[in-house]
Structure formats: C-alpha cells, structure tokens
Amino acid sequence: MDIDKTTYAEIAAMINSDESPVGIDAKKTHVYIIHKLHQIEERLIALEKRMETDAG
C-alpha cells in the first residue's frame, strides 16, 4: 500500500493507544475503517446513478 508519510503519520496518531498491548485502539481503528467504507459506498452509489443517467 502506497501511503504518503504525512497521511500515514496522521492515521497512526489517530489510532494510537499507549494502553493497548498492540499499540492501537481497536475501536477507533474499526470506526475509521467502517467510516471509510461508508464513504466509498456513497461514492459508488453516486457513480452508479450518474452512469444510469448518462446511459438512459
């Protein structure tokens, strides 16, 4: 995965947890992933609607 260093650092800081044995907050991590998947889903729906309109 090709992520620029700034973005990587921002995400790492956001999900970091000093209290976790693995170093990340699992809840924050899952919420972030689900949020991003939801954004992708919304974009796909919008693209599908646009394609239907263009084809119609």
PDBQT receptor file of N, H, CA, C and O in Angstrom, charges set to zero:
ATOM      1  N   MET A   1       0.855  -1.168   0.000  1.00  0.00    +0.000 N 
ATOM      2  CA  MET A   1       0.000   0.000   0.000  1.00  0.00    +0.000 C 
ATOM      3  C   MET A   1       0.901   1.231   0.000  1.00  0.00    +0.000 C 
ATOM      4  O   MET A   1       1.850   1.331   0.778  1.00  0.00    +0.000 OA
ATOM      5  N   ASP A   2       0.580   2.154  -0.885  1.00  0.00    +0.000 N 
ATOM      6  H   ASP A   2      -0.191   2.072  -1.516  1.00  0.00    +0.000 HD
ATOM      7  CA  ASP A   2       1.402   3.351  -1.035  1.00  0.00    +0.000 C 
ATOM      8  C   ASP A   2       0.703   4.545  -0.382  1.00  0.00    +0.000 C 
ATOM      9  O   ASP A   2      -0.179   5.169  -0.972  1.00  0.00    +0.000 OA
ATOM     10  N   ILE A   3       1.119   4.846   0.852  1.00  0.00    +0.000 N 
ATOM     11  H   ILE A   3       1.836   4.339   1.332  1.00  0.00    +0.000 HD
ATOM     12  CA  ILE A   3       0.553   5.980   1.590  1.00  0.00    +0.000 C 
ATOM     13  C   ILE A   3       1.681   6.957   1.863  1.00  0.00    +0.000 C 
ATOM     14  O   ILE A   3       2.752   6.569   2.328  1.00  0.00    +0.000 OA
ATOM     15  N   ASP A   4       1.434   8.233   1.571  1.00  0.00    +0.000 N 
ATOM     16  H   ASP A   4       0.564   8.549   1.193  1.00  0.00    +0.000 HD
ATOM     17  CA  ASP A   4       2.492   9.206   1.832  1.00  0.00    +0.000 C 
ATOM     18  C   ASP A   4       2.750   9.294   3.343  1.00  0.00    +0.000 C 
ATOM     19  O   ASP A   4       1.881   8.976   4.155  1.00  0.00    +0.000 OA
ATOM     20  N   LYS A   5       3.935   9.724   3.690  1.00  0.00    +0.000 N 
ATOM     21  H   LYS A   5       4.641   9.983   3.030  1.00  0.00    +0.000 HD
ATOM     22  CA  LYS A   5       4.375   9.718   5.092  1.00  0.00    +0.000 C 
ATOM     23  C   LYS A   5       3.500  10.576   5.998  1.00  0.00    +0.000 C 
ATOM     24  O   LYS A   5       3.262  10.220   7.152  1.00  0.00    +0.000 OA
ATOM     25  N   THR A   6       3.026  11.695   5.484  1.00  0.00    +0.000 N 
ATOM     26  H   THR A   6       3.219  11.985   4.546  1.00  0.00    +0.000 HD
ATOM     27  CA  THR A   6       2.186  12.580   6.291  1.00  0.00    +0.000 C 
ATOM     28  C   THR A   6       0.861  11.916   6.627  1.00  0.00    +0.000 C 
ATOM     29  O   THR A   6       0.428  11.935   7.779  1.00  0.00    +0.000 OA
ATOM     30  N   THR A   7       0.214  11.326   5.620  1.00  0.00    +0.000 N 
ATOM     31  H   THR A   7       0.566  11.311   4.684  1.00  0.00    +0.000 HD
ATOM     32  CA  THR A   7      -1.063  10.646   5.838  1.00  0.00    +0.000 C 
ATOM     33  C   THR A   7      -0.876   9.462   6.784  1.00  0.00    +0.000 C 
ATOM     34  O   THR A   7      -1.683   9.248   7.689  1.00  0.00    +0.000 OA
ATOM     35  N   TYR A   8       0.187   8.701   6.571  1.00  0.00    +0.000 N 
ATOM     36  H   TYR A   8       0.843   8.874   5.836  1.00  0.00    +0.000 HD
ATOM     37  CA  TYR A   8       0.480   7.557   7.433  1.00  0.00    +0.000 C 
ATOM     38  C   TYR A   8       0.622   8.002   8.891  1.00  0.00    +0.000 C 
ATOM     39  O   TYR A   8       0.065   7.380   9.796  1.00  0.00    +0.000 OA
ATOM     40  N   ALA A   9       1.365   9.074   9.105  1.00  0.00    +0.000 N 
ATOM     41  H   ALA A   9       1.817   9.580   8.370  1.00  0.00    +0.000 HD
ATOM     42  CA  ALA A   9       1.589   9.582  10.461  1.00  0.00    +0.000 C 
ATOM     43  C   ALA A   9       0.279  10.065  11.092  1.00  0.00    +0.000 C 
ATOM     44  O   ALA A   9       0.045   9.853  12.281  1.00  0.00    +0.000 OA
ATOM     45  N   GLU A  10      -0.573  10.717  10.290  1.00  0.00    +0.000 N 
ATOM     46  H   GLU A  10      -0.382  10.890   9.323  1.00  0.00    +0.000 HD
ATOM     47  CA  GLU A  10      -1.861  11.201  10.801  1.00  0.00    +0.000 C 
ATOM     48  C   GLU A  10      -2.749  10.037  11.234  1.00  0.00    +0.000 C 
ATOM     49  O   GLU A  10      -3.356  10.075  12.304  1.00  0.00    +0.000 OA
ATOM     50  N   ILE A  11      -2.822   9.002  10.395  1.00  0.00    +0.000 N 
ATOM     51  H   ILE A  11      -2.330   8.971   9.525  1.00  0.00    +0.000 HD
ATOM     52  CA  ILE A  11      -3.641   7.835  10.728  1.00  0.00    +0.000 C 
ATOM     53  C   ILE A  11      -3.062   7.112  11.934  1.00  0.00    +0.000 C 
ATOM     54  O   ILE A  11      -3.804   6.724  12.837  1.00  0.00    +0.000 OA
ATOM     55  N   ALA A  12      -1.758   6.927  11.962  1.00  0.00    +0.000 N 
ATOM     56  H   ALA A  12      -1.155   7.242  11.229  1.00  0.00    +0.000 HD
ATOM     57  CA  ALA A  12      -1.114   6.248  13.080  1.00  0.00    +0.000 C 
ATOM     58  C   ALA A  12      -1.358   6.985  14.392  1.00  0.00    +0.000 C 
ATOM     59  O   ALA A  12      -1.625   6.360  15.418  1.00  0.00    +0.000 OA
ATOM     60  N   ALA A  13      -1.266   8.311  14.360  1.00  0.00    +0.000 N 
ATOM     61  H   ALA A  13      -1.049   8.819  13.527  1.00  0.00    +0.000 HD
ATOM     62  CA  ALA A  13      -1.501   9.107  15.570  1.00  0.00    +0.000 C 
ATOM     63  C   ALA A  13      -2.958   9.002  16.012  1.00  0.00    +0.000 C 
ATOM     64  O   ALA A  13      -3.251   8.967  17.207  1.00  0.00    +0.000 OA
ATOM     65  N   MET A  14      -3.869   8.951  15.039  1.00  0.00    +0.000 N 
ATOM     66  H   MET A  14      -3.631   8.979  14.068  1.00  0.00    +0.000 HD
ATOM     67  CA  MET A  14      -5.288   8.893  15.346  1.00  0.00    +0.000 C 
ATOM     68  C   MET A  14      -5.674   7.582  16.031  1.00  0.00    +0.000 C 
ATOM     69  O   MET A  14      -6.508   7.589  16.936  1.00  0.00    +0.000 OA
ATOM     70  N   ILE A  15      -5.089   6.464  15.620  1.00  0.00    +0.000 N 
ATOM     71  H   ILE A  15      -4.412   6.458  14.884  1.00  0.00    +0.000 HD
ATOM     72  CA  ILE A  15      -5.491   5.165  16.165  1.00  0.00    +0.000 C 
ATOM     73  C   ILE A  15      -4.551   4.659  17.263  1.00  0.00    +0.000 C 
ATOM     74  O   ILE A  15      -4.767   3.583  17.821  1.00  0.00    +0.000 OA
ATOM     75  N   ASN A  16      -3.522   5.427  17.567  1.00  0.00    +0.000 N 
ATOM     76  H   ASN A  16      -3.347   6.301  17.114  1.00  0.00    +0.000 HD
ATOM     77  CA  ASN A  16      -2.548   5.029  18.580  1.00  0.00    +0.000 C 
ATOM     78  C   ASN A  16      -3.181   4.901  19.967  1.00  0.00    +0.000 C 
ATOM     79  O   ASN A  16      -4.071   5.669  20.332  1.00  0.00    +0.000 OA
ATOM     80  N   SER A  17      -2.705   3.920  20.726  1.00  0.00    +0.000 N 
ATOM     81  H   SER A  17      -1.983   3.296  20.429  1.00  0.00    +0.000 HD
ATOM     82  CA  SER A  17      -3.122   3.767  22.119  1.00  0.00    +0.000 C 
ATOM     83  C   SER A  17      -1.960   3.209  22.926  1.00  0.00    +0.000 C 
ATOM     84  O   SER A  17      -1.495   2.096  22.681  1.00  0.00    +0.000 OA
ATOM     85  N   ASP A  18      -1.501   3.990  23.886  1.00  0.00    +0.000 N 
ATOM     86  H   ASP A  18      -1.879   4.894  24.086  1.00  0.00    +0.000 HD
ATOM     87  CA  ASP A  18      -0.422   3.526  24.757  1.00  0.00    +0.000 C 
ATOM     88  C   ASP A  18      -0.908   2.457  25.729  1.00  0.00    +0.000 C 
ATOM     89  O   ASP A  18      -0.103   1.710  26.284  1.00  0.00    +0.000 OA
ATOM     90  N   GLU A  19      -2.226   2.379  25.938  1.00  0.00    +0.000 N 
ATOM     91  H   GLU A  19      -2.880   2.985  25.487  1.00  0.00    +0.000 HD
ATOM     92  CA  GLU A  19      -2.783   1.408  26.868  1.00  0.00    +0.000 C 
ATOM     93  C   GLU A  19      -3.002   0.036  26.238  1.00  0.00    +0.000 C 
ATOM     94  O   GLU A  19      -3.208  -0.945  26.953  1.00  0.00    +0.000 OA
ATOM     95  N   SER A  20      -2.961  -0.046  24.921  1.00  0.00    +0.000 N 
ATOM     96  H   SER A  20      -2.794   0.750  24.340  1.00  0.00    +0.000 HD
ATOM     97  CA  SER A  20      -3.204  -1.310  24.225  1.00  0.00    +0.000 C 
ATOM     98  C   SER A  20      -1.908  -2.102  24.070  1.00  0.00    +0.000 C 
ATOM     99  O   SER A  20      -0.861  -1.525  23.775  1.00  0.00    +0.000 OA
ATOM    100  N   PRO A  21      -1.970  -3.410  24.266  1.00  0.00    +0.000 N 
ATOM    101  CA  PRO A  21      -0.755  -4.217  24.102  1.00  0.00    +0.000 C 
ATOM    102  C   PRO A  21      -0.225  -4.217  22.660  1.00  0.00    +0.000 C 
ATOM    103  O   PRO A  21       0.960  -4.469  22.440  1.00  0.00    +0.000 OA
ATOM    104  N   VAL A  22      -1.087  -3.940  21.685  1.00  0.00    +0.000 N 
ATOM    105  H   VAL A  22      -2.049  -3.736  21.864  1.00  0.00    +0.000 HD
ATOM    106  CA  VAL A  22      -0.639  -3.893  20.292  1.00  0.00    +0.000 C 
ATOM    107  C   VAL A  22      -0.370  -2.480  19.799  1.00  0.00    +0.000 C 
ATOM    108  O   VAL A  22       0.064  -2.293  18.662  1.00  0.00    +0.000 OA
ATOM    109  N   GLY A  23      -0.622  -1.487  20.637  1.00  0.00    +0.000 N 
ATOM    110  H   GLY A  23      -0.975  -1.639  21.561  1.00  0.00    +0.000 HD
ATOM    111  CA  GLY A  23      -0.278  -0.103  20.302  1.00  0.00    +0.000 C 
ATOM    112  C   GLY A  23      -1.335   0.685  19.556  1.00  0.00    +0.000 C 
ATOM    113  O   GLY A  23      -1.117   1.848  19.215  1.00  0.00    +0.000 OA
ATOM    114  N   ILE A  24      -2.499   0.057  19.294  1.00  0.00    +0.000 N 
ATOM    115  H   ILE A  24      -2.676  -0.887  19.571  1.00  0.00    +0.000 HD
ATOM    116  CA  ILE A  24      -3.568   0.790  18.619  1.00  0.00    +0.000 C 
ATOM    117  C   ILE A  24      -4.878   0.588  19.369  1.00  0.00    +0.000 C 
ATOM    118  O   ILE A  24      -5.069  -0.410  20.063  1.00  0.00    +0.000 OA
ATOM    119  N   ASP A  25      -5.763   1.547  19.216  1.00  0.00    +0.000 N 
ATOM    120  H   ASP A  25      -5.607   2.358  18.652  1.00  0.00    +0.000 HD
ATOM    121  CA  ASP A  25      -7.097   1.461  19.797  1.00  0.00    +0.000 C 
ATOM    122  C   ASP A  25      -7.981   0.738  18.774  1.00  0.00    +0.000 C 
ATOM    123  O   ASP A  25      -8.294   1.287  17.718  1.00  0.00    +0.000 OA
ATOM    124  N   ALA A  26      -8.373  -0.481  19.091  1.00  0.00    +0.000 N 
ATOM    125  H   ALA A  26      -8.118  -0.927  19.949  1.00  0.00    +0.000 HD
ATOM    126  CA  ALA A  26      -9.137  -1.305  18.148  1.00  0.00    +0.000 C 
ATOM    127  C   ALA A  26     -10.470  -0.656  17.786  1.00  0.00    +0.000 C 
ATOM    128  O   ALA A  26     -10.883  -0.711  16.628  1.00  0.00    +0.000 OA
ATOM    129  N   LYS A  27     -11.146  -0.045  18.751  1.00  0.00    +0.000 N 
ATOM    130  H   LYS A  27     -10.811  -0.001  19.692  1.00  0.00    +0.000 HD
ATOM    131  CA  LYS A  27     -12.437   0.575  18.468  1.00  0.00    +0.000 C 
ATOM    132  C   LYS A  27     -12.272   1.736  17.487  1.00  0.00    +0.000 C 
ATOM    133  O   LYS A  27     -13.012   1.829  16.508  1.00  0.00    +0.000 OA
ATOM    134  N   LYS A  28     -11.303   2.623  17.747  1.00  0.00    +0.000 N 
ATOM    135  H   LYS A  28     -10.702   2.547  18.542  1.00  0.00    +0.000 HD
ATOM    136  CA  LYS A  28     -11.056   3.743  16.836  1.00  0.00    +0.000 C 
ATOM    137  C   LYS A  28     -10.698   3.237  15.442  1.00  0.00    +0.000 C 
ATOM    138  O   LYS A  28     -11.150   3.787  14.437  1.00  0.00    +0.000 OA
ATOM    139  N   THR A  29      -9.886   2.188  15.391  1.00  0.00    +0.000 N 
ATOM    140  H   THR A  29      -9.519   1.742  16.207  1.00  0.00    +0.000 HD
ATOM    141  CA  THR A  29      -9.460   1.630  14.119  1.00  0.00    +0.000 C 
ATOM    142  C   THR A  29     -10.661   1.112  13.331  1.00  0.00    +0.000 C 
ATOM    143  O   THR A  29     -10.798   1.393  12.141  1.00  0.00    +0.000 OA
ATOM    144  N   HIS A  30     -11.524   0.359  13.998  1.00  0.00    +0.000 N 
ATOM    145  H   HIS A  30     -11.413   0.131  14.966  1.00  0.00    +0.000 HD
ATOM    146  CA  HIS A  30     -12.696  -0.189  13.318  1.00  0.00    +0.000 C 
ATOM    147  C   HIS A  30     -13.678   0.909  12.898  1.00  0.00    +0.000 C 
ATOM    148  O   HIS A  30     -14.249   0.847  11.809  1.00  0.00    +0.000 OA
ATOM    149  N   VAL A  31     -13.872   1.892  13.741  1.00  0.00    +0.000 N 
ATOM    150  H   VAL A  31     -13.408   1.942  14.625  1.00  0.00    +0.000 HD
ATOM    151  CA  VAL A  31     -14.758   3.002  13.381  1.00  0.00    +0.000 C 
ATOM    152  C   VAL A  31     -14.201   3.728  12.157  1.00  0.00    +0.000 C 
ATOM    153  O   VAL A  31     -14.958   4.080  11.252  1.00  0.00    +0.000 OA
ATOM    154  N   TYR A  32     -12.902   3.952  12.120  1.00  0.00    +0.000 N 
ATOM    155  H   TYR A  32     -12.287   3.666  12.855  1.00  0.00    +0.000 HD
ATOM    156  CA  TYR A  32     -12.280   4.627  10.982  1.00  0.00    +0.000 C 
ATOM    157  C   TYR A  32     -12.473   3.811   9.699  1.00  0.00    +0.000 C 
ATOM    158  O   TYR A  32     -12.825   4.362   8.655  1.00  0.00    +0.000 OA
ATOM    159  N   ILE A  33     -12.242   2.508   9.782  1.00  0.00    +0.000 N 
ATOM    160  H   ILE A  33     -11.956   2.061  10.630  1.00  0.00    +0.000 HD
ATOM    161  CA  ILE A  33     -12.394   1.635   8.615  1.00  0.00    +0.000 C 
ATOM    162  C   ILE A  33     -13.836   1.637   8.125  1.00  0.00    +0.000 C 
ATOM    163  O   ILE A  33     -14.088   1.764   6.927  1.00  0.00    +0.000 OA
ATOM    164  N   ILE A  34     -14.782   1.497   9.049  1.00  0.00    +0.000 N 
ATOM    165  H   ILE A  34     -14.578   1.395  10.022  1.00  0.00    +0.000 HD
ATOM    166  CA  ILE A  34     -16.197   1.481   8.675  1.00  0.00    +0.000 C 
ATOM    167  C   ILE A  34     -16.601   2.819   8.058  1.00  0.00    +0.000 C 
ATOM    168  O   ILE A  34     -17.348   2.854   7.081  1.00  0.00    +0.000 OA
ATOM    169  N   HIS A  35     -16.110   3.911   8.624  1.00  0.00    +0.000 N 
ATOM    170  H   HIS A  35     -15.503   3.883   9.418  1.00  0.00    +0.000 HD
ATOM    171  CA  HIS A  35     -16.403   5.238   8.078  1.00  0.00    +0.000 C 
ATOM    172  C   HIS A  35     -15.887   5.357   6.643  1.00  0.00    +0.000 C 
ATOM    173  O   HIS A  35     -16.599   5.840   5.762  1.00  0.00    +0.000 OA
ATOM    174  N   LYS A  36     -14.661   4.919   6.414  1.00  0.00    +0.000 N 
ATOM    175  H   LYS A  36     -14.083   4.527   7.129  1.00  0.00    +0.000 HD
ATOM    176  CA  LYS A  36     -14.086   4.996   5.073  1.00  0.00    +0.000 C 
ATOM    177  C   LYS A  36     -14.854   4.108   4.091  1.00  0.00    +0.000 C 
ATOM    178  O   LYS A  36     -15.079   4.501   2.946  1.00  0.00    +0.000 OA
ATOM    179  N   LEU A  37     -15.257   2.912   4.533  1.00  0.00    +0.000 N 
ATOM    180  H   LEU A  37     -15.074   2.592   5.463  1.00  0.00    +0.000 HD
ATOM    181  CA  LEU A  37     -16.047   2.031   3.674  1.00  0.00    +0.000 C 
ATOM    182  C   LEU A  37     -17.386   2.673   3.326  1.00  0.00    +0.000 C 
ATOM    183  O   LEU A  37     -17.865   2.546   2.199  1.00  0.00    +0.000 OA
ATOM    184  N   HIS A  38     -17.978   3.352   4.277  1.00  0.00    +0.000 N 
ATOM    185  H   HIS A  38     -17.588   3.455   5.192  1.00  0.00    +0.000 HD
ATOM    186  CA  HIS A  38     -19.239   4.042   4.033  1.00  0.00    +0.000 C 
ATOM    187  C   HIS A  38     -19.048   5.157   3.000  1.00  0.00    +0.000 C 
ATOM    188  O   HIS A  38     -19.889   5.341   2.120  1.00  0.00    +0.000 OA
ATOM    189  N   GLN A  39     -17.953   5.891   3.107  1.00  0.00    +0.000 N 
ATOM    190  H   GLN A  39     -17.270   5.742   3.821  1.00  0.00    +0.000 HD
ATOM    191  CA  GLN A  39     -17.668   6.939   2.116  1.00  0.00    +0.000 C 
ATOM    192  C   GLN A  39     -17.503   6.335   0.724  1.00  0.00    +0.000 C 
ATOM    193  O   GLN A  39     -17.996   6.891  -0.257  1.00  0.00    +0.000 OA
ATOM    194  N   ILE A  40     -16.820   5.214   0.638  1.00  0.00    +0.000 N 
ATOM    195  H   ILE A  40     -16.420   4.763   1.436  1.00  0.00    +0.000 HD
ATOM    196  CA  ILE A  40     -16.633   4.536  -0.644  1.00  0.00    +0.000 C 
ATOM    197  C   ILE A  40     -17.977   4.087  -1.203  1.00  0.00    +0.000 C 
ATOM    198  O   ILE A  40     -18.245   4.247  -2.394  1.00  0.00    +0.000 OA
ATOM    199  N   GLU A  41     -18.820   3.526  -0.341  1.00  0.00    +0.000 N 
ATOM    200  H   GLU A  41     -18.602   3.397   0.626  1.00  0.00    +0.000 HD
ATOM    201  CA  GLU A  41     -20.139   3.082  -0.765  1.00  0.00    +0.000 C 
ATOM    202  C   GLU A  41     -20.955   4.248  -1.328  1.00  0.00    +0.000 C 
ATOM    203  O   GLU A  41     -21.597   4.114  -2.370  1.00  0.00    +0.000 OA
ATOM    204  N   GLU A  42     -20.927   5.382  -0.641  1.00  0.00    +0.000 N 
ATOM    205  H   GLU A  42     -20.405   5.490   0.205  1.00  0.00    +0.000 HD
ATOM    206  CA  GLU A  42     -21.659   6.556  -1.112  1.00  0.00    +0.000 C 
ATOM    207  C   GLU A  42     -21.145   7.030  -2.473  1.00  0.00    +0.000 C 
ATOM    208  O   GLU A  42     -21.929   7.415  -3.342  1.00  0.00    +0.000 OA
ATOM    209  N   ARG A  43     -19.843   6.999  -2.646  1.00  0.00    +0.000 N 
ATOM    210  H   ARG A  43     -19.206   6.686  -1.941  1.00  0.00    +0.000 HD
ATOM    211  CA  ARG A  43     -19.273   7.404  -3.926  1.00  0.00    +0.000 C 
ATOM    212  C   ARG A  43     -19.672   6.441  -5.041  1.00  0.00    +0.000 C 
ATOM    213  O   ARG A  43     -19.963   6.871  -6.157  1.00  0.00    +0.000 OA
ATOM    214  N   LEU A  44     -19.688   5.142  -4.744  1.00  0.00    +0.000 N 
ATOM    215  H   LEU A  44     -19.452   4.793  -3.837  1.00  0.00    +0.000 HD
ATOM    216  CA  LEU A  44     -20.100   4.161  -5.745  1.00  0.00    +0.000 C 
ATOM    217  C   LEU A  44     -21.557   4.345  -6.137  1.00  0.00    +0.000 C 
ATOM    218  O   LEU A  44     -21.898   4.255  -7.317  1.00  0.00    +0.000 OA
ATOM    219  N   ILE A  45     -22.412   4.598  -5.170  1.00  0.00    +0.000 N 
ATOM    220  H   ILE A  45     -22.135   4.670  -4.212  1.00  0.00    +0.000 HD
ATOM    221  CA  ILE A  45     -23.830   4.831  -5.450  1.00  0.00    +0.000 C 
ATOM    222  C   ILE A  45     -23.984   6.050  -6.357  1.00  0.00    +0.000 C 
ATOM    223  O   ILE A  45     -24.746   6.019  -7.324  1.00  0.00    +0.000 OA
ATOM    224  N   ALA A  46     -23.261   7.120  -6.043  1.00  0.00    +0.000 N 
ATOM    225  H   ALA A  46     -22.642   7.145  -5.258  1.00  0.00    +0.000 HD
ATOM    226  CA  ALA A  46     -23.329   8.333  -6.860  1.00  0.00    +0.000 C 
ATOM    227  C   ALA A  46     -22.841   8.054  -8.284  1.00  0.00    +0.000 C 
ATOM    228  O   ALA A  46     -23.445   8.526  -9.247  1.00  0.00    +0.000 OA
ATOM    229  N   LEU A  47     -21.752   7.292  -8.421  1.00  0.00    +0.000 N 
ATOM    230  H   LEU A  47     -21.261   6.909  -7.638  1.00  0.00    +0.000 HD
ATOM    231  CA  LEU A  47     -21.245   6.953  -9.752  1.00  0.00    +0.000 C 
ATOM    232  C   LEU A  47     -22.242   6.095 -10.527  1.00  0.00    +0.000 C 
ATOM    233  O   LEU A  47     -22.448   6.302 -11.723  1.00  0.00    +0.000 OA
ATOM    234  N   GLU A  48     -22.859   5.133  -9.845  1.00  0.00    +0.000 N 
ATOM    235  H   GLU A  48     -22.692   4.965  -8.873  1.00  0.00    +0.000 HD
ATOM    236  CA  GLU A  48     -23.852   4.281 -10.495  1.00  0.00    +0.000 C 
ATOM    237  C   GLU A  48     -25.038   5.104 -10.983  1.00  0.00    +0.000 C 
ATOM    238  O   GLU A  48     -25.537   4.883 -12.086  1.00  0.00    +0.000 OA
ATOM    239  N   LYS A  49     -25.487   6.043 -10.170  1.00  0.00    +0.000 N 
ATOM    240  H   LYS A  49     -25.082   6.222  -9.274  1.00  0.00    +0.000 HD
ATOM    241  CA  LYS A  49     -26.600   6.907 -10.572  1.00  0.00    +0.000 C 
ATOM    242  C   LYS A  49     -26.218   7.737 -11.782  1.00  0.00    +0.000 C 
ATOM    243  O   LYS A  49     -27.014   7.902 -12.707  1.00  0.00    +0.000 OA
ATOM    244  N   ARG A  50     -24.999   8.261 -11.776  1.00  0.00    +0.000 N 
ATOM    245  H   ARG A  50     -24.353   8.127 -11.024  1.00  0.00    +0.000 HD
ATOM    246  CA  ARG A  50     -24.523   9.064 -12.907  1.00  0.00    +0.000 C 
ATOM    247  C   ARG A  50     -24.460   8.221 -14.188  1.00  0.00    +0.000 C 
ATOM    248  O   ARG A  50     -24.822   8.690 -15.267  1.00  0.00    +0.000 OA
ATOM    249  N   MET A  51     -23.997   6.980 -14.054  1.00  0.00    +0.000 N 
ATOM    250  H   MET A  51     -23.702   6.599 -13.178  1.00  0.00    +0.000 HD
ATOM    251  CA  MET A  51     -23.911   6.094 -15.212  1.00  0.00    +0.000 C 
ATOM    252  C   MET A  51     -25.305   5.771 -15.750  1.00  0.00    +0.000 C 
ATOM    253  O   MET A  51     -25.511   5.711 -16.962  1.00  0.00    +0.000 OA
ATOM    254  N   GLU A  52     -26.250   5.565 -14.848  1.00  0.00    +0.000 N 
ATOM    255  H   GLU A  52     -26.083   5.613 -13.863  1.00  0.00    +0.000 HD
ATOM    256  CA  GLU A  52     -27.626   5.276 -15.268  1.00  0.00    +0.000 C 
ATOM    257  C   GLU A  52     -28.206   6.476 -16.011  1.00  0.00    +0.000 C 
ATOM    258  O   GLU A  52     -28.889   6.308 -17.021  1.00  0.00    +0.000 OA
ATOM    259  N   THR A  53     -27.943   7.670 -15.524  1.00  0.00    +0.000 N 
ATOM    260  H   THR A  53     -27.388   7.806 -14.704  1.00  0.00    +0.000 HD
ATOM    261  CA  THR A  53     -28.442   8.889 -16.149  1.00  0.00    +0.000 C 
ATOM    262  C   THR A  53     -27.813   9.076 -17.536  1.00  0.00    +0.000 C 
ATOM    263  O   THR A  53     -28.496   9.416 -18.502  1.00  0.00    +0.000 OA
ATOM    264  N   ASP A  54     -26.505   8.847 -17.610  1.00  0.00    +0.000 N 
ATOM    265  H   ASP A  54     -25.950   8.571 -16.826  1.00  0.00    +0.000 HD
ATOM    266  CA  ASP A  54     -25.794   9.005 -18.892  1.00  0.00    +0.000 C 
ATOM    267  C   ASP A  54     -26.246   7.968 -19.914  1.00  0.00    +0.000 C 
ATOM    268  O   ASP A  54     -26.308   8.251 -21.110  1.00  0.00    +0.000 OA
ATOM    269  N   ALA A  55     -26.564   6.754 -19.432  1.00  0.00    +0.000 N 
ATOM    270  H   ALA A  55     -26.514   6.523 -18.460  1.00  0.00    +0.000 HD
ATOM    271  CA  ALA A  55     -26.959   5.665 -20.336  1.00  0.00    +0.000 C 
ATOM    272  C   ALA A  55     -28.427   5.765 -20.736  1.00  0.00    +0.000 C 
ATOM    273  O   ALA A  55     -28.834   5.244 -21.775  1.00  0.00    +0.000 OA
ATOM    274  N   GLY A  56     -29.228   6.449 -19.892  1.00  0.00    +0.000 N 
ATOM    275  H   GLY A  56     -28.898   6.873 -19.049  1.00  0.00    +0.000 HD
ATOM    276  CA  GLY A  56     -30.674   6.486 -20.069  1.00  0.00    +0.000 C 
ATOM    277  C   GLY A  56     -31.131   7.353 -21.145  1.00  0.00    +0.000 C 
ATOM    278  O   GLY A  56     -32.334   7.460 -21.383  1.00  0.00    +0.000 OA
TER     279      GLY A  56
